[in-house]
Amino acid sequence: MNAKYLEPRHLRELIVEQCKLSNVGHIGSALSVVEIMSVLYSHILRIKSFADNDRDRFILSKGHAAITLYAILYMIGSISIDELRRYCSDESMLGVHPDHVLESIDFSTGSLGHGLSYGVGSALAARLQGSSRRAFVLISDAECNEGSVWEAALFAAHHKLSNLITIVDYNGQQAFGYTDEVLSLMPICDKWRAFGWRVEEVDGHSTEELIHCFERIEEIQDRPKIIIAHTISGKGVSYMEGLIKWHYWPMSDNEFDIAKKELAFFE
């Protein structure tokens, strides 16, 4: 499964096209995590089969970016194109937030601030079972406004859960404003270090930086690890980049046509 490189441009095509077909928003957040999730599923996650109990676990804590996960599951053959096309339609298994009705989705998420606690439990369970599997959790920067995130952070460091790897999609915005204006997280790296975590910072749209960072922290065995990945909401579509509107807003026909040209659809 990991041998095939998941092309970010193709992922963006699938995301934008499917959001238009379903008339659903959350596009900006989905586009900001494309490279992070592409690298995870192409290079990092150890998953030979979703039925394997010792495979790595992935938790999309920022569940509103679920369309990116669905696009990847389609590209790796876990769901069909027909299932992807039913995204957010009646009786579909693919809702706007992920649901673990599918074997390839480990946890239902979307209530922000809960995913890291899932990850802590998953990492601790692996240790107690003597399994080498790891737990990867992708959270949003806005989720760090939630007290439950810091409770989980304390617990993970206390138990030295080195098989827990968290990635923050640091795009600097949330549903109703920019993160620095709603509740500033700075200095975010110092805060995580103070909680006992190994902290790395990367360009979240650089596949090379992300791969090297995941490889570098693999050797750390005495603490949980977190990667602050700096990203741009709406990355790849010029009129979406950095604007709060695209947290929820669906595209018009004209906006979809512009996005197709900028992403060079079908070339």
N, C-alpha and C positions, 0 to 999 in steps of 0.2 A: 504493500500500500504506500509506503513512504518513498518508493523509488521514483514515482511520477511527480514532476514539478507542477504545481498548480499555478498556472499563469495568472498573475494579478489582473491583467487587462481583461482576460476572459471572465474572471470572477466579477469584475465591475460590470461587464456587459450583462451577465446573468442577473445581477442584483437590480440594476436600473430597469432592465426589460421586465423583470417579474414584478417590481414595485408598480410599474405603469399598468401592467395587465391586471393587477389586483387592486389598483387605485389605493395603495397603502403608502404611508409615510415612513418615518424612521430611516430615511435614505442616508442622511448625513452621517449618522452614527455607524451604519452598516459599511459605508465606504471608508471610514477612518481605520477600520480594523482589518482591511483586506490583506495587507502584507504580513501582519502578525499571524493571522490564521493560516495564510498560505504557507508560511515557514513552519508553523507547528505541524500541519498535516502533511507537508512534503518532506520535512527533514527531522523533526524532533520527536513527535509522539511515536511510541513503540506499540503499534497496533497491527498484529498479523491477522487478527480476526476479532470482531466485536464480541464474539461468544467466549473469548479467552479471558478468564477471570484475572489473569496476571498482566493484562495489557494496561497501559497508562490510561488515566481518566482525564477528561477535559470538561471543565465547567464554564459555560458562558454566563457569567454572573450578570453582565449587562444584556439581559435577554432580549431587549428591543432591537438588537442587531442580529436577530435570529436568521434573517434572510441570507446573511453571509454564511452561516453554518449550513443552511439548507443547500446553498449553491455548491459548497464544498462536498457535502454528502452526495449530491448528484454527480459531481466530477469524479469522485472515487468509486462510484457505482453502488452506493448504499441505498439510494432512492432513485426512482425512475424520473424521466423528464415529465411524464404525465402527473406524477405526484407533486413535483416541483411546481407545475403549472396550476395545481389546485391550491396553492398557498393562499391562506386566508379566505377560502371559499367554504361553503357549507359542507360539513362532514369531512373536511380535510384534516389530516393528522398534523399539518404544518400551520400552526397558529402564529400570531405576531410575536409571541414569546415561545421558546422551545418547551416541549412537553415530552417526558420520557416514555411516551407510548412507543417510540422507536428504540430498537436495541442500540442504535448508534448515538443516542442522546442519553447521557448518564444521569442528568438531573433536570427537573423542571425549574426554570428560573425566570426572573423578570421582576420579582419584588426586590428592588435594589437593596444592597447591603447584606444579602443572605448568602451569596455564592461563596464567599471566602470561608464562612463557617462550614459549608458543605465540603470544601476542599480540605480544611483542617481535619474533619472527621474521616474523609477518604484517605488522607495520608496517614493518620494515626491507625486506621484499620489495617492498612497495608503493613505497617510495622508489626502490629500485633499478630497478623497472620503469617509473618515471615516472607512476605511477597516483595519483590523488587520493583513493583509498579510505583509510578509517580503520579501526583495529582497536579494538574495545571489549571489555574484559575485566571480568567480574563475579566478584570473589573474596569469600570469607568473611573475617571478622576472624581466625578461628582459623587460616586458611591463612598468616597473617603470622607464625605460629610456625615456618614452614618456611624453612630457609636458602635454598632455591632461589628463593623469592620475592625475597629481597634480592639475590641474584646477578643476577636479571633486572632488578631496579630499577637496579642499578649500570650495567648494560649499556645500558639504555634512556636513562638520563641522559647517559652518555658520548657516545652517538650522537645526542642531542637529538631523540628520536623524538616530535615534537609531534603526530603522527597516531596516537599511542597514548593511549587514555583508559581508565583503570581506575576501577572503582567498588568500594568495599569495603562489603559488607553487614554493618554493624557492629551485630549484634544481641546481642553480649556473651556468647554461649554456644557451646558445642561439644558433641560427642557425650557426653562424660563429666563435664562440669563447666562452670562459668562461666569465661570467658576470663581475667578478672582473677585468678582463683584458680589456674588451670592454668599460665599464663605471661603475665604482664601485658604489654600492648603500649604502655602509656602512657609518655610523651606521644606518641601515634601520629602526630599531625600534624608535630611537630618531627622525628620520625625520617624521615618521607618528604621533608620539606623539606631535611634534611641530606643526603639522597641525590640532591638536585638536581631534585625534582619540584615542579610547581605544585600546591598543595593547597587544596581547598575542603571545607567541612563543611556538610551540609544535614540537614533532617528527611527521612529516606528514605521517609516515607509522605505527604509533601506533593508532589503533582504539580506545583504552581506553582513551589515552590522548586527541584525537580529540573530543570524545563524552563529556568528562568532560569539555573541553574548551568551546564547544558550550553551554553547560548548564550553565557554570559560567558567560558567557557574556550576557546571556539572561536577567539578572536582570539590566543591564546597560541601563538607559533610557535617558541619557542626551547628547549622542554623538554617531556617527557611530563607528563601531567596525571592527577591522582587525586582522586576525590570520596569523602570519608568520609561515608557515608549512615547516619545513626543510625536503627535499626529495632527492631522488637519481634518476636521469634520467636513464631509462632502468631497474628500480628496479625489481629483480626477475630473470633476465637473465644475467649470470655472464659476458659474453663478451660484453654486451651492457652498463653495469653500468658505468656512468660517462664519456662516450665517445661522443664527438661532432658528430661523424659519424652517430650515430643513430637518429639524429634529422630528417634527410631526407632519409637515406639509406634503401632500402628494403632488406629482407633476401634472401640468397641463399638457395638451398635445404638442404645443409649440416648444415647451421646455424639454419634453422628451426628444423631440427632433434635434434640438441643440445638443443634448447629452449624447445622442447617438453619434453625431458628427465628431464631437470632441473625444469620444472613446473609440472612434474609428470602428464602429460596429461592422461586423460581417466582412472585414477585409482579410 
